[in-house]
Amino acid sequence: MSSLTIGEINFLNCLPLFSLLKNNFPADSCRYVPGNPAQLNRMLADGRIDISPSSSMEYALRSERYFILPHLSIASAEEVRSVLLLSRNPIESLGNSTIALTSQSLTSIYLLKIILFHFYRLDRRAIRFTTMEGSRNQPFPDAAMLIGDQALHAFCQPPPGYRVYDLGSLWRQFTRLPFVYALWIGRRDLAEEKLRLVHELASRLYQVKALLPVQLTALLADAGRHYPDIPADTILAYWQEAISYELGDREEEGLRLFYTLAHQLSLLEKVPALHFLHASPQTAD
């Protein structure tokens, strides 16, 4: 019997979704593979997993290989709190600076470059990027991008001497649109039996999304076991106020604008079409 191999982002923003998915809809036909966004991008591209919430930019770079589950994403309407730029200097004066990037998220890197080079009009030739990871146990460089749970820590307790720029807030400030960090991406070469399982998964995910607003408080105990150093009220506010799993018209508009701006900056060869999973289990649009 076929089984569906599902990537599971091991960040706090995905914990509610996967906790309810596993608890309310157990399925012997599913196998979960945890990882950070960059790891799951590679596994999806290599065919080691079948479907995953994965980087919006991973989809853009290889859209001919993938389909998207409709009505689902990881997005922010305004501030996201877990995708940040920390800087000793104002963002508009970061010319001739070196910025440390995370290696864990491709989409966040492209978002930062769009903010710096398109919205703030900084000279892309004058900014240097490194791949050094920031750490709470070591000094940050003069400017560094953080994502995920490490960024949420910095959002709540900024390192002394640093300005904190929420990239979701900056995107919203300049575009008035939500930002879509990840999509539920599946491989278009899946066999028919696996596509049937994808449709079952999508149905479960839609039910989970509908349950989430009344289940978040109950999930705090599970979150506390995984993240004992983040206060429960901080986690709940993050889930309720910063993270969205919607992919509606406004999110699609923001996603298409992100791809368009990335193309204008030569970060993408072309603006990809959005190939959504068909209602029929046989094919993807």
C-alpha positions as CSV (number, residue, x, y, z in Angstrom):
1,M,0.0,0.0,0.0
2,S,1.3,3.5,-0.9
3,S,2.1,6.0,1.8
4,L,2.5,9.7,1.6
5,T,5.7,11.2,2.8
6,I,4.9,14.7,4.3
7,G,7.5,17.3,5.2
8,E,6.9,18.9,8.6
9,I,8.5,22.3,9.3
10,N,9.8,22.1,12.9
11,F,9.1,25.7,13.8
12,L,6.6,27.0,16.2
13,N,4.5,28.5,13.4
14,C,3.6,25.1,12.2
15,L,3.1,23.3,15.5
16,P,-0.7,24.0,15.7
17,L,-1.3,22.7,12.2
18,F,0.6,19.5,12.6
19,S,-0.5,18.8,16.2
20,L,-4.2,18.9,15.2
21,L,-3.5,17.0,11.9
22,K,-1.8,14.1,13.8
23,N,-4.2,14.1,16.8
24,N,-7.5,14.4,15.0
25,F,-6.8,12.7,11.8
26,P,-4.3,9.9,12.3
27,A,-3.5,7.9,9.2
28,D,-1.3,4.9,8.7
29,S,-0.8,6.1,5.1
30,C,1.2,9.2,6.1
31,R,4.8,9.4,7.2
32,Y,6.1,12.8,8.6
33,V,9.6,14.0,8.0
34,P,10.7,17.0,10.2
35,G,13.1,19.6,9.0
36,N,13.7,23.3,8.6
37,P,12.4,25.0,5.4
38,A,15.7,24.8,3.5
39,Q,16.0,21.1,4.3
40,L,12.5,20.4,3.2
41,N,13.1,22.4,0.0
42,R,16.0,20.1,-0.9
43,M,14.1,16.9,0.0
44,L,11.1,18.0,-2.1
45,A,13.3,18.9,-5.1
46,D,15.2,15.5,-4.7
47,G,12.0,13.5,-4.5
48,R,12.6,12.3,-1.0
49,I,9.3,13.7,0.2
50,D,6.0,13.9,-1.7
51,I,4.4,17.1,-0.3
52,S,5.3,19.7,2.3
53,P,4.7,23.2,3.5
54,S,7.7,24.6,1.7
55,S,9.3,27.8,0.6
56,S,7.3,30.1,-1.7
57,M,10.6,30.6,-3.6
58,E,11.2,26.9,-3.9
59,Y,7.9,26.7,-5.8
60,A,8.9,29.7,-8.0
61,L,12.3,28.2,-8.9
62,R,10.9,24.8,-10.0
63,S,7.2,25.5,-10.6
64,E,7.1,23.1,-13.6
65,R,7.6,20.2,-11.1
66,Y,5.0,21.1,-8.5
67,F,1.4,21.8,-7.7
68,I,0.0,23.9,-4.9
69,L,-2.8,22.9,-2.5
70,P,-5.4,25.7,-2.8
71,H,-6.5,27.8,0.2
72,L,-3.5,26.9,2.4
73,S,-0.2,28.8,3.1
74,I,2.0,30.1,5.9
75,A,1.5,33.8,5.7
76,S,1.3,37.0,7.7
77,A,-1.2,39.8,7.3
78,E,1.0,42.4,9.0
79,E,3.9,41.7,11.4
80,V,5.2,38.2,11.4
81,R,7.5,38.3,14.4
82,S,9.6,35.4,13.3
83,V,11.3,36.8,10.2
84,L,13.5,39.7,11.3
85,L,16.4,41.9,10.4
86,L,18.5,43.0,13.4
87,S,20.7,46.0,12.7
88,R,22.9,48.3,14.7
89,N,22.1,51.0,12.2
90,P,18.9,52.2,10.5
91,I,17.9,50.1,7.6
92,E,18.0,53.0,5.2
93,S,21.8,53.5,6.0
94,L,22.9,49.9,5.4
95,G,24.8,50.7,2.3
96,N,28.4,49.4,2.5
97,S,27.3,47.0,5.2
98,T,27.7,43.2,5.6
99,I,24.5,41.4,6.5
100,A,24.5,37.8,7.9
101,L,21.8,35.6,6.4
102,T,20.2,32.5,7.7
103,S,20.7,29.4,5.6
104,Q,17.3,28.0,6.7
105,S,14.9,30.0,4.5
106,L,15.2,30.9,0.8
107,T,12.0,33.0,0.7
108,S,13.1,35.2,3.6
109,I,16.4,36.0,1.9
110,Y,14.6,37.1,-1.3
111,L,12.1,39.1,0.7
112,L,15.0,40.9,2.5
113,K,16.7,41.7,-0.8
114,I,13.4,43.1,-2.3
115,I,13.0,45.3,0.8
116,L,16.5,46.6,0.6
117,F,17.0,47.0,-3.1
118,H,13.4,47.8,-4.3
119,F,11.7,49.5,-1.5
120,Y,14.7,51.3,0.1
121,R,16.6,51.6,-3.2
122,L,19.9,50.7,-1.6
123,D,22.8,49.9,-4.0
124,R,23.0,46.1,-4.3
125,R,26.6,46.3,-5.2
126,A,27.5,48.0,-1.9
127,I,25.9,45.4,0.4
128,R,27.7,42.2,1.2
129,F,26.0,39.0,2.4
130,T,27.4,36.2,4.5
131,T,25.9,32.9,5.6
132,M,26.9,33.1,9.2
133,E,24.1,32.1,11.5
134,G,23.2,34.4,14.4
135,S,23.1,32.8,17.9
136,R,21.7,33.8,21.2
137,N,25.0,32.6,22.7
138,Q,27.3,34.6,20.5
139,P,27.4,38.3,19.5
140,F,25.4,39.2,16.4
141,P,27.2,40.9,13.5
142,D,26.3,44.5,12.7
143,A,23.2,43.3,10.8
144,A,21.7,39.8,10.7
145,M,18.5,38.2,9.5
146,L,16.8,35.7,11.8
147,I,13.9,33.4,11.2
148,G,11.7,31.0,13.1
149,D,11.9,30.5,16.8
150,Q,15.2,32.3,17.1
151,A,13.7,35.3,15.6
152,L,10.7,35.1,17.9
153,H,13.1,35.2,20.9
154,A,14.8,38.3,19.4
155,F,11.4,40.0,18.7
156,C,10.4,39.5,22.4
157,Q,13.8,40.3,23.8
158,P,15.9,42.3,21.3
159,P,19.7,42.2,21.8
160,P,20.9,45.5,23.3
161,G,22.0,48.0,20.8
162,Y,20.0,46.6,17.8
163,R,17.1,47.8,15.9
164,V,14.5,45.1,15.1
165,Y,12.9,45.2,11.7
166,D,10.0,42.8,11.1
167,L,10.0,41.9,7.4
168,G,6.3,41.1,7.4
169,S,5.6,44.6,8.7
170,L,7.9,46.2,6.1
171,W,6.3,44.3,3.3
172,R,2.8,45.3,4.5
173,Q,4.0,49.0,4.9
174,F,5.1,49.2,1.2
175,T,2.5,46.9,-0.5
176,R,-0.6,46.9,1.8
177,L,-0.7,43.1,1.1
178,P,-0.1,39.9,3.1
179,F,3.1,38.1,2.6
180,V,3.2,34.3,1.8
181,Y,6.3,32.6,3.2
182,A,5.4,29.0,2.4
183,L,2.9,27.1,0.3
184,W,1.8,23.5,0.5
185,I,3.8,22.1,-2.4
186,G,3.5,18.6,-3.9
187,R,5.4,16.9,-6.7
188,R,3.5,16.7,-10.0
189,D,5.1,13.3,-10.8
190,L,3.3,11.5,-8.0
191,A,1.6,8.2,-8.9
192,E,-2.2,8.1,-9.0
193,E,-2.5,6.3,-5.7
194,K,-0.4,9.0,-4.0
195,L,-2.4,11.8,-5.6
196,R,-5.5,10.2,-4.0
197,L,-3.7,10.4,-0.6
198,V,-2.9,14.0,-1.4
199,H,-6.6,14.8,-1.8
200,E,-7.3,13.1,1.5
201,L,-4.6,15.1,3.2
202,A,-6.0,18.3,1.7
203,S,-9.4,17.5,3.1
204,R,-8.0,16.9,6.5
205,L,-6.0,20.2,6.4
206,Y,-9.0,22.2,5.5
207,Q,-10.8,20.7,8.5
208,V,-7.8,21.4,10.8
209,K,-7.6,25.0,9.6
210,A,-11.3,25.5,10.5
211,L,-10.7,24.0,14.0
212,L,-7.6,26.0,14.8
213,P,-9.2,29.2,16.2
214,V,-10.9,27.3,19.0
215,Q,-8.0,24.9,19.6
216,L,-5.0,27.2,20.0
217,T,-5.3,27.6,23.8
218,A,-5.5,23.8,24.2
219,L,-2.3,23.4,22.2
220,L,-0.2,25.6,24.5
221,A,0.7,22.7,26.7
222,D,2.2,20.9,23.8
223,A,4.0,24.0,22.7
224,G,5.4,24.5,26.3
225,R,7.0,21.1,26.1
226,H,8.8,22.0,22.9
227,Y,9.5,25.6,23.8
228,P,9.8,25.9,27.5
229,D,11.7,29.2,27.4
230,I,9.0,31.1,25.5
231,P,6.1,32.4,27.7
232,A,2.7,30.9,26.9
233,D,1.1,34.3,26.3
234,T,3.8,35.1,23.8
235,I,3.2,31.9,21.9
236,L,-0.6,32.4,21.9
237,A,-0.3,35.9,20.6
238,Y,2.1,34.8,17.9
239,W,-0.4,32.2,16.7
240,Q,-3.4,34.4,16.9
241,E,-2.0,37.7,15.7
242,A,1.0,37.0,13.4
243,I,0.5,33.7,11.6
244,S,-2.1,32.9,9.0
245,Y,-2.7,29.7,7.1
246,E,-5.0,31.3,4.5
247,L,-4.4,31.5,0.8
248,G,-7.2,33.8,-0.5
249,D,-7.3,36.5,-3.1
250,R,-5.2,39.0,-1.1
251,E,-2.6,36.4,-0.3
252,E,-2.4,35.3,-3.9
253,E,-2.0,39.0,-4.9
254,G,0.8,39.4,-2.5
255,L,2.5,36.2,-3.7
256,R,2.3,37.3,-7.4
257,L,3.7,40.7,-6.5
258,F,6.6,39.0,-4.6
259,Y,7.4,36.9,-7.7
260,T,7.1,39.9,-10.0
261,L,9.5,42.1,-7.9
262,A,12.0,39.1,-7.6
263,H,11.9,38.9,-11.4
264,Q,12.5,42.6,-11.8
265,L,15.5,42.4,-9.5
266,S,16.8,39.4,-11.6
267,L,16.4,37.0,-8.6
268,L,14.0,34.9,-10.7
269,E,14.2,34.1,-14.4
270,K,10.5,34.4,-14.8
271,V,7.3,35.0,-12.9
272,P,5.8,31.5,-12.3
273,A,2.2,30.5,-12.9
274,L,0.4,29.1,-9.9
275,H,-0.5,25.5,-10.6
276,F,-3.2,24.4,-8.2
277,L,-4.2,20.8,-7.5
278,H,-7.3,19.9,-9.5
279,A,-10.5,18.7,-7.9
280,S,-9.9,15.4,-9.8
281,P,-7.3,13.2,-8.1
282,Q,-5.8,12.4,-11.5
283,T,-4.1,15.6,-12.4
284,A,-2.7,19.0,-11.3
285,D,-3.5,22.2,-13.1
